[in-house]
Amino acid sequence: MRLAIVNSDDRSWTNHRYILAFTAGGWSVALYTLVWGNSLDDALDAAIDWIAEHAPGLLDTEYVHAEYRRLVAAGAEDEAAWEEATQDMLCGGNAGDYISSVCVHVVKEDPTRAELKAVIAKHSLQATA
């Protein structure tokens, strides 16, 4: 498995760093990320943008839009269809991509160097930029 270092250039001006894990279909971990942000929301935005470029199969954006269209075609009103299609989804990144909330896991907030090394060792991760 790998630990993707997402936005290390941002570490000089952000307050936090996070280890986030993303699962495929809510089951096995597909990707660990080390990402910096002033908040968890900022870190998720950066991670989702990275995923959109490097691991788009983890995103559910196409599913959300297809489900919305299906619901509207079945007679649901726009707002109700969108609410149902985005239920249990997180929206993030610059493009407003969607990922299932059950597929996003905060492994560690503000890990020390020792804690980061322990996570890497525990999950046999290979760090990549």
Secondary structure, DSSP 8 states (H G I E B T S, - for coil): -EEEE--GGGGGT-SEEEEEEEESTTSSEEEEEEEEESSHHHHHHHHHHHHHHH-GGG--HHHHHHHHHHHHHTT--HHHHHHHHTTTEEEETTTTEEEEGGGEEEEEES--HHHHHHHHHHTT-EEE-
